[in-house]
Amino acid sequence: MKLHLIDIVIITLYLLSTVLIGLWYRKKAKENKESYMLGGRSLPWYKLGLSDASDMFDISGTMWMVSLCFVYGMKSIWIPWLWPVFNQVFLMMYLSRWLRRSNASTGAEWLATRFGKTGPGVNNSHKVVVAFALLSCFGFLAYGFIGLGKFIEIFVPWDLVKAYVPFNVAPRYVPELYGFVFTLFAMFYSIIGGMHSIVLGDMIKYGIMSVACIWIAIITAMKLQGNHINVPVGWYSPFFGTHLNMSWSGIINEVNQKIKDDGYSLFGLFFMMMTFKGFFAALAGPAPNYDMQKILSTRSPEEASKMSGFVNIILLPVRYALIISLTILGLLYYHQMNLKDANGVVDFERILPAVINNFLPVGLVGLLLAGLLGAFMSTFSGTLNAAQAYIVNDIYVKYVDPEASTKKIINMNYLVGIIVVAIGVVLGFFVKNINEVLQFIVSALYGGYIASNVLKWHWWRFNANGFFWGMLTGIITAMVLAWNVDAGHILYWFPVLFFVSMAGSIIGSYASPPTDIAVLRAFYTNVRPWGFWEPVKKLVMADDPAFVPNKNFKLNMFNVVIGTIAQLCLTILPMYLILMQKLPLLVTIAILAVIIFILKKTWWNKLKDY
């Protein structure tokens, strides 16, 4: 299929708008370091929440989720717990408030509020979190760069454009060329305009995606009238037992191999391990990436919580309307699509581009492509902004030029942004299998991240030395597992990884003196965490008998449980709506209404109380 002129105009107008946004906010971004990196902490929570949701609405993740929905049906709503998606519920209920109270600019700067600026392990803990942040940023930039190129190549074959390009490009480097071109647009508006332009760009992209998702949902609902999708028993139900018990034999036989390769047949065991890992990952708080930067950019701790809650509301219904629509169209037209990759193997992640390329009308294709380009650019710009913050704030200002002027800091942000993008592009060019590298980085770095970052919130005796050794032992163990364990089974090794990292954290903490008591008292008084803080609490209350400690553990956990149920309802609601499953839809709406009523009393009305 060739793109129609209307589609090309829509995409071109979107790309031009990103350039204009960067130019518009250039002056405002130059005001000071905080304005550039955090939007001057003047942006309202709903704008930051919309921007954060846009960053999460990425191309690769959406392609993966469409393939999951195609294969597992309603049960696919559980599989993103691998990330886990319910970490946004923990952030919403209390962790975003705790994080924002620090007034830090980055995750590394936050460490000083918890462990102090001097002492055993402080420098090492600072370095390990900066290294963690930068490695994950570089990995995501490279992955997004090459992933976008391969996506665009499907819609814009090189044969159509090579006559207009004044140089020769080998076919194997065409995705890289496309990736480089669109990377330049994302780089321009995010580097020039800082956080202000990133947020506005994300809002425009969300508007485009919303229109496109509603349009495609209407088309899908009309296609379903008088048509039947042939799926196995259990596809329409989100509930499961110990085994998946879903057979595609006689329908689409290749799907059975996909289920086997995924390793999800023992769905009950998979769910338990996923929930175990996800719970501790959520307790750890956000990783030092764009999500953390958006939380730190809010105007107050209360607005930080509102922002994290808003992410769920605006992301899930729109995204899953798109996912279920593309899934249904994929099922209706499966035998008319070519999903085989270069090796002749059926790749179900090709459903999304195949449906867009073959079965959608002119105009909608342009909107979806502009939106998905925007999805890449949102994730890219947010990740780039985080990388700039860590390099400039936590390396340049901290170690190189502590007295740097605002102008020098802004110029350094420009230079660092260009260098970071260049590194991401180079990795995209020279890494042969970027997906495996991404999985390696994510499993190794994020696996090692959890134990140390759970303890930093909840245990007073945990110190900088424990943080460093917990992170280091966790990352090394995860890297060993990533090299020696099949990707489909690494989840089942998480208890081992968690135990080793926890041991490193505890032994490292007791191998050095506690954090300075003045730092602990300031942190406890300001952040007001619950957990194992009794010695610090006694000292604080001895000085200030009027101090009220946080006793909201049970309330927070209650809110997390019902909030997670609400998150599932927001996920499955558009799926039931488009499939016209009337009774499940009504039950879902009723559950959601009851939970909203409860959370109004147990969360919203109490945002300033704890």
C-alpha positions as CSV (number, residue, x, y, z in Angstrom):
1,M,0.0,0.0,0.0
2,K,1.2,3.5,-0.8
3,L,0.4,6.3,1.6
4,H,-2.3,8.6,0.3
5,L,-1.5,12.3,-0.1
6,I,-3.9,13.1,2.8
7,D,-2.0,10.7,5.1
8,I,1.3,12.3,4.1
9,V,0.0,15.8,4.8
10,I,-1.3,14.8,8.3
11,I,2.1,13.3,9.1
12,T,4.0,16.3,7.8
13,L,1.9,18.8,9.7
14,Y,2.5,16.8,12.9
15,L,6.2,16.8,12.4
16,L,6.2,20.6,11.6
17,S,4.2,21.2,14.8
18,T,7.0,19.6,16.9
19,V,9.6,22.0,15.4
20,L,7.3,25.0,16.1
21,I,6.8,23.8,19.7
22,G,10.5,23.7,20.3
23,L,11.0,27.2,18.9
24,W,8.0,28.5,20.9
25,Y,9.3,27.3,24.2
26,R,13.0,28.0,23.6
27,K,13.0,31.3,25.5
28,K,11.1,29.9,28.5
29,A,13.4,26.9,28.8
30,K,16.4,29.2,29.0
31,E,15.1,30.9,32.2
32,N,16.9,28.5,34.6
33,K,17.9,24.9,35.2
34,E,14.6,24.0,36.9
35,S,12.6,25.5,34.0
36,Y,14.5,23.4,31.5
37,M,14.5,20.1,33.3
38,L,11.2,20.3,35.3
39,G,9.2,22.9,33.6
40,G,9.8,25.3,36.5
41,R,7.6,23.1,38.6
42,S,4.7,25.3,37.3
43,L,2.9,22.8,35.1
44,P,-0.5,21.5,36.4
45,W,-0.9,17.8,37.4
46,Y,-3.3,17.0,34.5
47,K,-0.9,18.2,31.9
48,L,2.0,16.3,33.4
49,G,-0.2,13.2,33.8
50,L,-1.3,13.4,30.1
51,S,2.4,13.8,29.1
52,D,3.4,10.8,31.3
53,A,0.7,8.7,29.8
54,S,1.8,9.7,26.3
55,D,5.3,8.6,27.1
56,M,4.0,5.1,28.0
57,F,2.0,4.8,24.8
58,D,4.9,3.5,22.8
59,I,5.0,1.7,19.4
60,S,6.8,-1.4,20.5
61,G,4.7,-2.0,23.6
62,T,1.5,-1.5,21.7
63,M,2.6,-4.0,19.0
64,W,3.4,-6.5,21.8
65,M,0.0,-6.0,23.5
66,V,-1.9,-6.4,20.3
67,S,-0.2,-9.8,19.8
68,L,-1.0,-10.7,23.4
69,C,-4.7,-9.8,23.0
70,F,-4.9,-11.7,19.7
71,V,-3.5,-14.9,21.3
72,Y,-4.8,-14.7,24.9
73,G,-8.0,-12.6,24.5
74,M,-9.3,-11.1,27.8
75,K,-6.6,-12.9,29.8
76,S,-4.0,-10.7,28.1
77,I,-5.0,-7.9,30.6
78,W,-2.9,-9.6,33.3
79,I,0.4,-10.0,31.3
80,P,1.5,-6.4,31.6
81,W,1.7,-7.0,35.3
82,L,5.2,-8.2,34.3
83,W,6.2,-4.5,34.2
84,P,4.2,-4.1,36.5
85,V,1.5,-1.7,35.3
86,F,0.0,-1.5,38.8
87,N,3.1,0.4,40.0
88,Q,1.1,3.5,38.9
89,V,-1.5,2.6,41.6
90,F,1.2,2.5,44.3
91,L,2.5,5.8,43.1
92,M,-1.0,7.3,43.0
93,M,-1.9,6.2,46.5
94,Y,1.2,7.3,48.4
95,L,4.7,6.9,46.7
96,S,4.4,9.9,44.4
97,R,3.8,12.1,47.4
98,W,6.7,10.6,49.3
99,L,9.0,11.2,46.3
100,R,7.9,14.8,45.5
101,R,8.3,15.9,49.2
102,S,12.1,15.6,48.6
103,N,12.1,18.7,46.2
104,A,15.0,16.9,44.3
105,S,15.5,17.3,40.6
106,T,16.6,13.7,39.8
107,G,16.7,10.3,41.5
108,A,20.4,10.7,42.2
109,E,19.8,14.0,43.9
110,W,17.0,12.4,45.9
111,L,19.7,10.1,47.5
112,A,21.2,13.0,49.3
113,T,17.9,13.6,51.2
114,R,17.9,10.0,52.3
115,F,21.6,9.2,52.9
116,G,23.2,12.6,53.3
117,K,25.9,14.3,51.1
118,T,28.9,12.7,52.9
119,G,29.6,9.4,54.6
120,P,30.4,5.7,53.8
121,G,29.0,4.7,50.5
122,V,27.4,8.0,49.6
123,N,29.5,8.6,46.5
124,N,29.2,5.0,45.4
125,S,25.4,5.0,45.8
126,H,25.2,8.2,43.8
127,K,27.4,6.8,41.0
128,V,25.5,3.5,40.8
129,V,22.1,5.2,40.4
130,V,23.5,7.6,37.8
131,A,25.0,4.7,35.9
132,F,21.8,2.8,36.2
133,A,19.8,5.7,34.8
134,L,22.1,6.4,31.9
135,L,22.5,2.8,30.8
136,S,18.7,2.3,30.8
137,C,18.3,5.6,28.9
138,F,20.8,4.6,26.3
139,G,19.2,1.2,25.9
140,F,15.7,2.7,25.4
141,L,16.9,5.4,23.0
142,A,18.7,2.8,20.8
143,Y,15.7,0.4,21.0
144,G,13.2,3.1,20.1
145,F,15.5,4.4,17.3
146,I,15.8,1.1,15.5
147,G,12.2,-0.1,16.3
148,L,10.8,3.1,14.8
149,G,12.9,2.6,11.6
150,K,11.6,-0.9,11.1
151,F,8.0,0.3,11.7
152,I,8.2,3.1,9.2
153,E,9.8,0.9,6.5
154,I,6.6,-1.1,6.3
155,F,4.6,2.0,5.3
156,V,7.3,3.8,3.3
157,P,9.2,1.3,1.2
158,W,12.7,2.4,0.2
159,D,11.8,2.0,-3.5
160,L,9.4,4.9,-3.2
161,V,11.8,7.4,-1.8
162,K,15.3,6.4,-3.0
163,A,14.9,8.4,-6.2
164,Y,14.6,11.6,-4.1
165,V,17.6,10.8,-1.8
166,P,21.0,12.2,-3.2
167,F,23.0,9.3,-1.8
168,N,22.9,5.5,-1.9
169,V,21.8,3.5,1.2
170,A,22.3,-0.3,1.5
171,P,18.9,-2.0,2.1
172,R,20.0,-3.3,5.5
173,Y,20.5,0.3,6.7
174,V,17.2,1.7,5.5
175,P,15.5,1.3,9.0
176,E,18.4,3.1,10.6
177,L,18.1,6.0,8.0
178,Y,14.4,6.3,8.8
179,G,15.0,6.1,12.5
180,F,17.7,8.8,12.2
181,V,15.4,11.2,10.3
182,F,12.6,11.0,12.8
183,T,15.0,11.1,15.7
184,L,16.1,14.6,14.5
185,F,12.6,15.9,15.0
186,A,12.2,14.5,18.5
187,M,15.7,15.7,19.4
188,F,15.0,19.3,18.2
189,Y,11.9,20.0,20.2
190,S,13.0,18.2,23.3
191,I,16.5,19.7,23.5
192,I,15.5,23.3,22.5
193,G,12.3,23.6,24.4
194,G,13.0,21.4,27.5
195,M,10.2,20.0,29.7
196,H,7.6,22.6,28.5
197,S,7.8,21.6,24.9
198,I,7.9,17.9,25.8
199,V,4.6,18.2,27.7
200,L,2.9,20.2,24.9
201,G,4.1,17.8,22.2
202,D,2.8,14.9,24.3
203,M,-0.6,16.6,24.6
204,I,-0.9,17.1,20.8
205,K,0.1,13.5,20.3
206,Y,-2.5,12.3,22.8
207,G,-5.2,14.3,21.1
208,I,-4.3,12.7,17.7
209,M,-4.2,9.2,19.2
210,S,-7.6,9.7,20.9
211,V,-9.3,10.7,17.6
212,A,-7.6,7.8,15.8
213,C,-8.5,5.3,18.5
214,I,-12.2,6.3,18.6
215,W,-12.4,6.3,14.8
216,I,-10.9,2.8,14.5
217,A,-13.1,1.6,17.4
218,I,-16.2,2.7,15.5
219,I,-15.0,1.0,12.3
220,T,-14.3,-2.2,14.2
221,A,-17.7,-2.2,15.9
222,M,-19.4,-1.8,12.5
223,K,-17.3,-4.6,11.0
224,L,-18.4,-6.9,13.8
225,Q,-22.0,-6.4,12.9
226,G,-23.0,-9.6,11.1
227,N,-19.5,-11.1,11.4
228,H,-18.2,-13.6,13.9
229,I,-14.6,-13.9,15.2
230,N,-13.5,-17.5,15.4
231,V,-11.6,-17.8,18.8
232,P,-11.2,-20.7,21.2
233,V,-13.2,-21.4,24.4
234,G,-12.1,-19.1,27.2
235,W,-10.9,-16.3,24.9
236,Y,-13.7,-13.9,26.1
237,S,-13.0,-14.6,29.8
238,P,-10.4,-12.8,31.9
239,F,-10.5,-15.5,34.5
240,F,-8.1,-18.5,34.6
241,G,-7.1,-21.6,36.6
242,T,-3.7,-23.3,37.1
243,H,-3.5,-24.0,33.4
244,L,-4.3,-21.7,30.5
245,N,-6.5,-24.4,28.8
246,M,-6.8,-22.5,25.5
247,S,-6.3,-24.4,22.3
248,W,-6.2,-22.8,18.8
249,S,-6.1,-26.1,17.0
250,G,-8.3,-26.1,13.9
251,I,-8.6,-22.3,14.1
252,I,-5.1,-20.8,13.8
253,N,-2.7,-23.6,14.6
254,E,0.4,-21.4,14.7
255,V,-0.9,-19.7,17.8
256,N,-0.4,-22.8,19.9
257,Q,3.3,-22.6,19.2
258,K,3.3,-18.9,20.3
259,I,1.7,-19.9,23.6
260,K,4.4,-22.6,24.1
261,D,7.2,-20.2,23.2
262,D,5.8,-17.6,25.6
263,G,5.8,-20.1,28.5
264,Y,2.4,-19.1,29.8
265,S,0.7,-22.5,29.7
266,L,1.0,-22.8,33.5
267,F,-0.9,-19.5,33.8
268,G,-1.6,-19.9,37.5
269,L,2.1,-20.3,38.4
270,F,3.1,-17.5,36.0
271,F,0.5,-15.2,37.5
272,M,1.8,-15.9,41.1
273,M,5.4,-15.2,40.2
274,M,4.5,-12.1,38.2
275,T,2.5,-10.7,41.1
276,F,5.2,-11.5,43.6
277,K,7.8,-9.7,41.5
278,G,5.4,-6.9,40.6
279,F,4.5,-6.2,44.2
280,F,8.1,-5.6,45.3
281,A,8.9,-3.7,42.1
282,A,5.9,-1.4,42.8
283,L,7.0,-0.9,46.4
284,A,10.4,0.2,45.1
285,G,8.9,3.3,43.5
286,P,9.6,4.6,40.0
287,A,12.9,3.9,38.2
288,P,15.0,7.0,37.4
289,N,13.5,7.7,34.0
290,Y,10.8,10.0,32.5
291,D,8.1,8.8,35.0
292,M,10.2,9.9,38.0
293,Q,11.0,13.2,36.2
294,K,7.3,14.0,35.7
295,I,6.6,13.3,39.4
296,L,9.4,15.6,40.4
297,S,8.1,18.3,38.0
298,T,4.7,18.6,39.8
299,R,3.8,21.7,41.8
300,S,3.2,19.8,45.1
301,P,3.1,16.3,46.7
302,E,-0.7,16.2,46.4
303,E,-0.5,17.1,42.7
304,A,2.1,14.3,42.2
305,S,-0.5,11.8,43.5
306,K,-3.2,13.2,41.3
307,M,-0.9,13.1,38.3
308,S,-0.1,9.4,38.8
309,G,-3.8,8.6,39.2
310,F,-4.7,10.6,36.0
311,V,-2.2,8.5,34.0
312,N,-4.4,5.4,34.5
313,I,-7.6,7.2,33.5
314,I,-6.4,8.7,30.3
315,L,-4.0,6.0,29.1
316,L,-5.8,2.7,29.5
317,P,-9.2,3.2,27.9
318,V,-7.8,4.9,24.8
319,R,-4.9,2.4,24.4
320,Y,-7.0,-0.7,24.9
321,A,-9.7,0.6,22.5
322,L,-6.9,0.6,19.9
323,I,-5.5,-2.8,21.0
324,I,-8.9,-4.6,20.9
325,S,-9.9,-3.0,17.6
326,L,-6.6,-4.0,15.9
327,T,-7.0,-7.5,17.4
328,I,-10.5,-7.9,16.1
329,L,-9.6,-6.7,12.6
330,G,-6.6,-9.1,12.7
331,L,-8.9,-12.0,13.6
332,L,-11.4,-11.1,10.8
333,Y,-8.7,-10.7,8.1
334,Y,-6.0,-13.1,9.4
335,H,-5.9,-15.2,6.3
336,Q,-5.5,-12.1,4.1
337,M,-2.4,-10.9,6.0
338,N,1.2,-11.9,5.6
339,L,2.6,-12.1,9.2
340,K,5.8,-14.0,8.3
341,D,9.1,-12.5,9.0
342,A,12.3,-12.8,6.8
343,N,12.8,-16.3,8.1
344,G,9.3,-17.5,7.2
345,V,8.1,-17.6,10.8
346,V,4.8,-16.1,11.8
347,D,5.3,-13.0,13.9
348,F,2.2,-11.9,15.7
349,E,3.7,-8.6,16.5
350,R,3.3,-7.7,12.8
351,I,-0.5,-7.6,13.3
352,L,-0.6,-3.9,14.2
353,P,1.3,-2.6,11.1
354,A,-0.4,-5.2,8.8
355,V,-3.9,-4.1,9.8
356,I,-3.0,-0.4,9.6
357,N,-1.4,-0.9,6.2
358,N,-4.2,-2.9,4.6
359,F,-7.6,-2.5,6.2
360,L,-8.0,1.1,7.3
361,P,-9.3,4.1,5.3
362,V,-7.3,7.1,4.0
363,G,-7.0,9.8,6.7
364,L,-7.2,7.3,9.6
365,V,-3.9,5.7,8.4
366,G,-2.3,9.2,8.5
367,L,-3.7,10.0,12.0
368,L,-2.6,6.6,13.4
369,L,0.9,6.9,11.9
370,A,1.2,10.5,13.1
371,G,0.1,9.3,16.6
372,L,2.4,6.3,16.6
373,L,5.3,8.6,15.4
374,G,4.3,10.8,18.3
375,A,4.4,7.8,20.6
376,F,8.0,7.2,19.7
377,M,8.8,10.9,20.0
378,S,7.1,11.1,23.4
379,T,9.0,8.2,24.8
380,F,12.2,9.4,23.2
381,S,12.0,13.0,24.4
382,G,11.0,12.0,27.9
383,T,14.0,9.5,28.1
384,L,16.3,12.1,26.6
385,N,15.2,14.7,29.1
386,A,15.9,12.3,32.0
387,A,19.4,11.5,30.6
388,Q,20.2,15.2,30.3
389,A,19.1,15.8,33.8
390,Y,21.4,13.1,35.2
391,I,24.4,14.1,33.2
392,V,24.1,17.8,33.7
393,N,22.7,17.9,37.3
394,D,24.4,14.9,38.8
395,I,27.8,14.8,37.0
396,Y,28.6,18.3,35.5
397,V,27.1,20.5,38.2
398,K,28.1,18.2,41.1
399,Y,31.6,17.3,40.0
400,V,32.8,19.6,37.2
401,D,31.4,23.1,37.7
402,P,29.3,23.6,40.9
403,E,29.1,27.4,40.3
404,A,28.0,27.1,36.7
405,S,25.7,30.0,35.5
406,T,22.2,29.4,34.2
407,K,23.4,30.1,30.6
408,K,26.3,27.6,30.9
409,I,23.9,24.9,32.3
410,I,21.4,25.4,29.5
411,N,24.2,25.3,26.9
412,M,25.5,22.1,28.5
413,N,22.0,20.6,28.3
414,Y,22.0,21.3,24.6
415,L,25.4,19.7,24.1
416,V,24.6,16.7,26.3
417,G,21.3,16.2,24.5
418,I,23.1,15.9,21.2
419,I,25.8,13.6,22.6
420,V,23.2,11.3,24.2
421,V,21.2,11.1,20.9
422,A,24.4,10.3,19.0
423,I,25.2,7.5,21.4
424,G,21.7,6.1,21.0
425,V,21.9,6.3,17.2
426,V,25.3,4.6,17.2
427,L,24.0,1.8,19.3
428,G,21.1,1.4,17.0
429,F,23.4,1.2,14.0
430,F,25.9,-1.3,15.4
431,V,23.9,-3.6,17.7
432,K,22.6,-6.5,15.7
433,N,19.7,-7.6,17.8
434,I,18.5,-4.6,19.7
435,N,15.5,-6.4,21.3
436,E,17.8,-8.9,23.0
437,V,20.0,-6.1,24.2
438,L,16.9,-4.3,25.6
439,Q,15.7,-7.4,27.4
440,F,19.2,-7.9,28.8
441,I,19.4,-4.2,30.0
442,V,15.9,-4.2,31.5
443,S,16.2,-7.6,33.2
444,A,19.7,-7.0,34.5
445,L,19.3,-3.3,35.6
446,Y,15.7,-3.4,36.8
447,G,16.2,-6.8,38.5
448,G,19.0,-5.4,40.5
449,Y,17.0,-2.2,41.3
450,I,14.2,-3.7,43.3
451,A,15.5,-4.8,46.8
452,S,17.6,-1.6,47.5
453,N,14.8,0.7,46.5
454,V,12.2,-1.1,48.6
455,L,14.4,-0.8,51.7
456,K,15.3,2.9,51.1
457,W,11.7,3.9,51.8
458,H,10.8,1.5,54.6
459,W,13.8,0.7,56.8
460,W,15.7,3.3,58.9
461,R,18.9,1.3,59.2
462,F,19.4,1.0,55.5
463,N,22.3,3.3,54.4
464,A,24.2,4.4,51.3
465,N,26.6,1.5,51.6
466,G,23.7,-1.0,51.7
467,F,22.1,0.8,48.7
468,F,25.3,0.5,46.7
469,W,26.0,-3.2,47.5
470,G,22.3,-4.2,47.1
471,M,22.2,-2.6,43.6
472,L,25.6,-4.0,42.6
473,T,24.9,-7.6,43.7
474,G,21.4,-7.5,42.2
475,I,22.6,-6.2,38.9
476,I,25.5,-8.7,38.7
477,T,23.2,-11.6,39.6
478,A,20.6,-10.5,37.1
479,M,23.3,-10.2,34.4
480,V,24.4,-13.8,35.1
481,L,20.8,-15.0,34.9
482,A,20.2,-13.0,31.7
483,W,23.2,-14.8,30.1
484,N,22.4,-18.3,31.3
485,V,18.6,-18.5,31.6
486,D,16.1,-18.5,28.7
487,A,14.2,-15.2,28.6
488,G,10.9,-17.0,28.9
489,H,11.9,-18.5,32.3
490,I,13.9,-15.7,33.9
491,L,10.8,-14.6,35.8
492,Y,10.9,-17.8,37.8
493,W,14.4,-17.0,39.0
494,F,13.3,-13.7,40.5
495,P,13.1,-15.1,44.1
496,V,16.8,-16.0,43.8
497,L,17.7,-12.6,42.4
498,F,15.6,-10.8,45.1
499,F,17.2,-12.8,47.9
500,V,20.8,-12.2,46.7
501,S,20.1,-8.4,46.3
502,M,18.4,-8.2,49.6
503,A,21.3,-10.0,51.3
504,G,23.8,-7.5,49.7
505,S,21.6,-4.6,50.9
506,I,21.4,-5.9,54.5
507,I,25.1,-7.0,54.8
508,G,26.3,-3.8,53.2
509,S,24.1,-1.7,55.6
510,Y,25.5,-3.5,58.8
511,A,29.0,-3.3,57.4
512,S,29.0,0.5,57.9
513,P,27.6,2.9,60.4
514,P,24.0,4.1,60.2
515,T,23.1,7.2,58.2
516,D,23.7,10.4,60.1
517,I,20.8,10.8,62.5
518,A,20.2,14.4,61.5
519,V,19.7,13.3,57.9
520,L,17.3,10.5,59.0
521,R,15.3,12.8,61.2
522,A,15.0,15.4,58.4
523,F,13.9,12.7,55.9
524,Y,11.4,11.1,58.3
525,T,9.9,14.5,59.3
526,N,9.6,15.7,55.7
527,V,8.6,12.5,53.8
528,R,6.6,10.9,56.7
529,P,7.0,7.3,55.5
530,W,5.5,4.2,57.3
531,G,7.6,1.1,57.8
532,F,10.4,0.2,60.2
533,W,11.3,3.7,61.5
534,E,10.7,3.3,65.2
535,P,14.0,4.6,66.5
536,V,13.9,7.7,64.3
537,K,10.2,8.2,65.1
538,K,11.0,8.3,68.9
539,L,13.7,10.9,68.4
540,V,11.5,13.1,66.3
541,M,8.6,12.9,68.7
542,A,10.9,13.6,71.7
543,D,11.8,16.9,70.0
544,D,8.3,17.6,68.7
545,P,5.5,15.9,70.7
546,A,3.0,17.4,68.3
547,F,4.4,15.5,65.3
548,V,1.9,13.0,63.9
549,P,3.5,9.9,62.4
550,N,2.1,8.2,59.4
551,K,-0.2,5.4,60.5
552,N,-1.8,4.9,57.1
553,F,-0.2,1.6,56.0
554,K,-3.5,-0.3,56.1
555,L,-5.4,2.5,54.4
556,N,-2.7,2.8,51.7
557,M,-2.7,-1.0,51.0
558,F,-6.5,-1.0,51.0
559,N,-6.5,1.8,48.4
560,V,-3.8,-0.1,46.4
561,V,-6.0,-3.2,46.2
562,I,-9.2,-1.5,45.1
563,G,-7.2,0.9,42.9
564,T,-5.6,-2.1,41.1
565,I,-9.1,-3.5,40.6
566,A,-10.2,-0.2,39.1
567,Q,-7.2,-0.2,36.8
568,L,-8.2,-3.6,35.5
569,C,-11.7,-2.3,35.0
570,L,-10.4,0.7,33.0
571,T,-8.4,-1.8,30.9
572,I,-11.1,-4.3,30.1
573,L,-14.0,-1.8,29.8
574,P,-13.2,-0.6,26.2
575,M,-12.7,-4.3,25.2
576,Y,-16.1,-5.3,26.4
577,L,-17.7,-2.2,24.8
578,I,-16.3,-2.8,21.4
579,L,-17.0,-6.5,21.5
580,M,-20.6,-5.6,22.8
581,Q,-20.4,-8.0,25.8
582,K,-23.3,-6.3,27.5
583,L,-23.5,-8.0,30.8
584,P,-19.8,-8.0,31.6
585,L,-19.7,-4.4,30.5
586,L,-22.4,-3.4,32.9
587,V,-20.8,-5.3,35.8
588,T,-17.4,-3.6,35.0
589,I,-19.0,-0.1,35.0
590,A,-20.8,-0.9,38.3
591,I,-17.6,-2.1,40.0
592,L,-15.7,0.9,38.7
593,A,-18.5,3.3,40.0
594,V,-18.4,1.7,43.5
595,I,-14.5,2.0,43.6
596,I,-14.6,5.6,42.5
597,F,-17.1,6.4,45.3
598,I,-14.9,4.7,47.9
599,L,-11.6,6.3,46.7
600,K,-13.2,9.7,46.8
601,K,-13.5,9.2,50.6
602,T,-10.4,7.1,51.3
603,W,-7.9,8.8,48.9
604,W,-8.9,12.1,47.2
605,N,-10.3,13.7,50.4
606,K,-7.2,12.7,52.4
607,L,-4.5,13.8,50.0
608,K,-3.2,16.4,52.5
609,D,-3.6,14.2,55.6
610,Y,-0.7,11.8,55.1
